[in-house]
Amino acid sequence: MAQLIFTQQLGRFLPVPQVSTDAADLRAALDAAFAGQPRLRGYVLDEQGHLRQNVVVFIDGKRSRDRALLDDALAPDSQVYILQALSGG
């Protein structure tokens, strides 16, 4: 099963457990994570369902291709890291 790992930057705001899913693409995997933690959706996706500007997703070490469709394919053993970029000075 693919593993979704939310980095601790998001953990400051709400619980971010690691999620195992058999989803075939990133959108379905994120939906599985949001089913268990609905508030997480607002930190990761904007009102149109696209990745927020300050969120980056890496799948098996490569940055996700599309911030809107989120249709990157997942392998059964994929490692997906979702992180909130830090900004400021």
C-alpha positions as a printed NumPy array, in Angstrom:
array([[  0.   ,   0.   ,   0.   ],
       [  1.139,   3.539,  -0.707],
       [  2.12 ,   5.578,   2.338],
       [  1.154,   9.24 ,   2.772],
       [  3.423,  11.056,   5.172],
       [  2.503,  14.553,   6.282],
       [  5.467,  16.5  ,   7.604],
       [  5.378,  18.048,  11.034],
       [  4.835,  21.598,   9.767],
       [  1.185,  20.577,   9.343],
       [  1.303,  18.815,  12.703],
       [  1.415,  22.196,  14.42 ],
       [ -2.214,  22.739,  13.439],
       [ -3.856,  19.309,  13.658],
       [ -3.026,  15.607,  13.974],
       [ -1.344,  14.288,  10.829],
       [ -1.121,  10.525,  11.027],
       [  0.639,   8.489,   8.378],
       [ -1.967,   7.068,   5.985],
       [ -1.818,   3.782,   4.084],
       [ -3.938,   3.578,   0.949],
       [ -4.384,   1.451,  -2.136],
       [ -5.342,   4.531,  -4.195],
       [ -4.123,   4.582,  -7.791],
       [ -3.422,   8.319,  -7.959],
       [ -2.584,  11.275,  -5.749],
       [ -6.11 ,  12.753,  -5.711],
       [ -7.652,   9.489,  -4.463],
       [ -4.884,   9.066,  -1.889],
       [ -5.438,  12.565,  -0.515],
       [ -9.191,  11.939,  -0.394],
       [ -8.501,   8.836,   1.708],
       [ -6.435,  10.93 ,   4.121],
       [ -9.108,  13.633,   4.306],
       [-11.763,  11.023,   5.096],
       [ -9.931,  10.285,   8.34 ],
       [ -9.025,  13.918,   9.096],
       [-11.457,  16.286,   7.297],
       [ -9.837,  19.49 ,   8.605],
       [ -6.62 ,  18.521,   6.847],
       [ -8.204,  19.268,   3.457],
       [ -8.203,  23.022,   4.093],
       [ -4.488,  23.031,   4.888],
       [ -3.55 ,  21.077,   1.745],
       [ -6.101,  22.107,  -0.916],
       [ -7.587,  25.476,  -1.814],
       [-11.261,  26.205,  -2.537],
       [-10.928,  24.845,  -6.103],
       [ -9.426,  21.557,  -4.909],
       [ -5.909,  22.434,  -6.113],
       [ -2.777,  22.206,  -4.01 ],
       [ -2.268,  25.367,  -1.999],
       [  0.675,  27.49 ,  -3.139],
       [  2.626,  26.689,   0.029],
       [  2.145,  22.903,  -0.211],
       [  4.545,  20.612,  -2.051],
       [  4.067,  16.885,  -2.708],
       [  6.833,  14.42 ,  -3.48 ],
       [  6.043,  10.945,  -4.782],
       [  8.916,   8.498,  -4.562],
       [ 11.369,  11.39 ,  -4.386],
       [  9.948,  13.338,  -7.365],
       [  7.843,  16.458,  -7.153],
       [  4.221,  15.96 ,  -8.245],
       [  3.552,  17.17 , -11.791],
       [  0.172,  18.851, -11.644],
       [ -1.097,  21.049,  -8.806],
       [ -4.686,  21.057, -10.113],
       [ -5.595,  17.582, -11.374],
       [ -3.433,  15.71 ,  -8.853],
       [ -3.474,  12.744, -11.213],
       [  0.073,  11.508, -10.573],
       [  0.013,   7.7  , -10.545],
       [  0.939,   5.849,  -7.372],
       [  2.595,   2.453,  -7.225],
       [  1.507,   0.015,  -4.529],
       [  4.687,   0.796,  -2.575],
       [  4.851,   4.564,  -3.218],
       [  6.04 ,   6.94 ,  -0.511],
       [  4.18 ,  10.256,  -0.725],
       [  5.419,  13.207,   1.313],
       [  3.129,  16.192,   1.757],
       [  4.808,  19.247,   3.201],
       [  4.004,  22.834,   3.835],
       [  6.749,  25.123,   2.59 ],
       [  8.112,  27.494,   5.205],
       [  8.405,  31.172,   4.471],
       [  9.401,  34.284,   6.293],
       [ 12.617,  35.765,   7.46 ]])
